[in-house]
Amino acid sequence: MTSKEVKSLYRSPVRMPNGLQWYGDELYVMDQLTDDVFVLNEKGSVKRVIWTETVNGSGITVGDGYIWTACNSNSGATARPKRPYDDHVANVRKVDIATGETVDFFPTPDGGGIHGIEWDDGNIWITAFSPKAIMLIDGSTYEVLQKFPCELNVLHGLAKDGDGIWCADRADKTIVKYEKATGKEMERIELPGDGPDPHGLSIKDGTLWYSDADFPVAEGMRGYPEIGYIV
């Protein structure tokens, strides 16, 4: 187990940055409040905003020329206003990277909520809650290729790292790296008790980035969203 410090790069221009994905030199951020995707440059300035049909957006990834968003459904959601297209069904949306239009979608394999999502060479890693697990989904057929149990409290952001994949535990402020082939724990990072809740997670040039969505009605929140990296 390793204790790490965090460095906030800037005050987030996104009100509820619930998912992160570095794609080249651009940072794609899923805003849970608006369900829009904010594309930031390396200094944190907003380059463009992509409207999407995501419902209660959580994780985000980019692969095969598309954005993939984790729709956590809106059943019982209190962080964002209800919208006419809310469908109460947890799913993953395949989104046109230019227009934000939904190209395809698939329901979560277990029918439960989803927070973390990460593209990996034609396939997609996702988090599951019924039971708690990390799954690998075929990016074309949406069939489950692999699954291993995960004991974390609240599984959130995912970030691939060589033979491993990191998973953030938002509630316990812990980030764990698992071996992709076996599910064996490889490394564990504990964030400061007064630090951010790691909702989104992404990796760039060997550095882990996080976002704290600052869920507005949860006790103990710090009162502001944040994007930064772990040192």
N, C-alpha and C positions, 0 to 999 in steps of 0.2 A: 504494500500500500504506500502511495506517495502523496504527500500533501503539496499542493500547488498554489501559486498565486495567480490572480487574474488581472488583466490590464484592460480597462475600458478604453476602446479606441476613440469613441465619440458617443454623445447622446444620440440615441437612435431617432432618425426621422420617421420611423414606422412606429405607430402607437403600440401595437402588440406583435412584435416580431417572434412568431411561434415556430418558424422553420427557416433554416439557412441552407444555401448551396452555392459554393464557389464554382463558377464556370468560366474558365479563362481568367481574365482580370475583372470580372463582374461578379458581384455578390447578389444572388437572388434571394429575396426575403419574402416569406409568406406572412401577410398581416391577418391575424385572426379577427380583428375588428371589422375590416372591410372586405375580407376575402380577396383582396387584390394582391398582385405580386409586385413588389418594389425592386427595381434593379438599381443597385448602387455601384459607384466606382470605388476605387481603393481608398479614397479619402472620406467616403461616407456620404457623398452628395448623390441625390436622386437623379439618375439618368432618364428613366422612364417608369411609368406605372402601367401594368397590364391588368385589365379587368378580367376576372374569371368567374366561372359558375361554381367555383368551389363552395362547399357548405361547411362552415365552422372549420376553416383551414388550419391545419397543424403543420406537418412536415412538408418538405418540398425537395425535389431533386430534378436534375436535367439529364436526359439521355436519349440517344437516337434522334436528336433534333427536336425533341419535345420537352415541355415541362410536365412533370408528374406531381400532383398534389394529393396530400392525405386529407380526405374529407371525413372528419370525425363525427359527422351527422350533427344535428342540433337538438337532440333529445336532452332536455334539461339544461341546455346551454344558457348561461347567464352573462357571458362576457361580451356578447354581440347582440344587436337587435335581430329579431326574427325577420325573414325575408320571404317573398312570395314563392320562390323556387326551393325553399327548404324541403327536403324529402325524408328526413329522419332515417336515412340509410347510410351507414358507414361504407365508404368506397374509396378507390383510387381513381383520379381523373387523369387522362392523357390530354394535354392542353397544347394547342397551337402556340408556338413560342412568339409569334408575331402578333396574332389577333386575340389570344386568350380564349378562343372558342374551344369547346370540348370536342375532341376527336373520337374518343372512346373512353370507357370506364369499366371497372370490374369491382364487385363487392368484396369486402374483406372475407377471407376464407372462413373465419370463425364467426362472422356476423357481428363482431364487436367493434369497439372503437380502434382508431389507429392514430399514432402520433409520429413515429419515426418512419422515414422512407429514404432509400439510397440506391441509385443506379449502379450496377456492377457488371460491365461487359455483357450487355444484352439481357440481364436479369435485374430483379428489383428486390432488395431487402426491405422488409417491413416489420414493425412491431405488432404484437397481438396481445390480447388481454384475457381470452377465454379458451384455454388457460394462458398465463403469461409466457410468451415465447418470442423468438426472433425467427422469421421465415424468409426463405428465398423463393421468389415467384418468377416464373418464366415470363420475360417481357413481351412475348408474342401470344402465347396461349393462355397466360395467367394461371397456369397450373402450379401447385406447390411442389417445388423441387427438393426442398430441405427444410428442416425445422429443428430447433433445439430450445429447451426450456431456459427461461431467464428469471432469476429470483429477485430482480430489482423491484423496488416499491412502485414507482411510476415510470415505466419505460417511455422514453421520449426520443430525442434526436439520435440519428445514426450517422456514422462517418466511416467509410472504408479506409483501411490502412494496411496495404500489403496483404498478408495472409490473415489479417485480423479485421474486426469491425468494432468500432466504439459505439457504446450505447449510453446515453445520458439518463440519469435518474433525477428528474426534476425535484421530487420531494425531498430526497436525502442528500442532494447536492453532491452526487457521486457520478463519476464517468468510468465505465469499465470496458476494457478491450477484450473481446472474445476471439478465439481461433475460429475462423469461418468453417473449417472442415469438421470440427469436433464439438464446438460450443464451449471448449475449455477456457476458463479465465486466464488471460495472459498478463494483464496489468490493471491496476485500479488507482484512480485519482480521486482524492477528497478535496473539494473546494472549501474555502473558508466559511465558517458558520454565518458570518455577516455578509457573505458574498452573494453572487447572483444564483438564481434558480436556472439551471441549464435546460432550456426548452429546445431550441434549435441547436444543431451541431453540424459542423463541416470542417474539412481539413484542407489546408493550402500550404504547399511547400513544407510539409512536415509539422505544421503548427495547427493545433486544434482551436477552432473558433466556436463561440457560443452566442446565443441570444437569450435574454431574459424577457419573456413576454409580459411580465408584470400583470398577471391575472388580477383584474381590478377589484374583485369582491372577496379574494382570499385573505384570511388573516395572516399577518406577518409579511406581506409584500412591502417592498421598499418604496413604492410609489412612483416609479419611473421605469421605462423600458431601457434596455441596454444591449449593445453589441460590442464584443471584445474578443480577446484571445487569452489562452492559458500559457503561462511562462514557467 
